[in-house]
């Protein structure tokens, strides 16, 4: 979100408010306020291969320690914060690269083998491999016919008469 603010209403120096995530920059006789206060979702691809679900997240400029990969039940949650590298005393002409807190959630179509989940970050892509858990065999139990109470009492009476 960008708002233009008259330079007459603003101090001479650029300001930064860490609480609100608002940055104010002087840009050739205009003030531009850029607010990034919402959590954003990076581009994410999800596909299935050889009984594994593969999740690929495009998120350049990160370190392994900047990510959190969590499994909650049947949901994979990838989150973190990408820091903006800013240059002081410049006038931005275009700001498209997202920064700040991000989060993407994937509902898993099956149970996964949790100890075999792998996450690899390389060349600006986080790749998470989730192997499908071995399905347990279903055992069908046969139900025997039970005697009704009338049949049971008839048998008892017939036995006592003999």
Secondary structure, DSSP 8 states (H G I E B T S, - for coil): -EEEE-GGGS-SS--EETTTTEEEEEETTEEEEEE--S-B---EEEEEETTEEEEEEE--S--GGGEEEEEETTEEEEEEEE-----SS---S------EEEEEEEE-SS-B-GGG-EEEEETTEEEEEEEB----------------HHHHHHHHHHHHH-
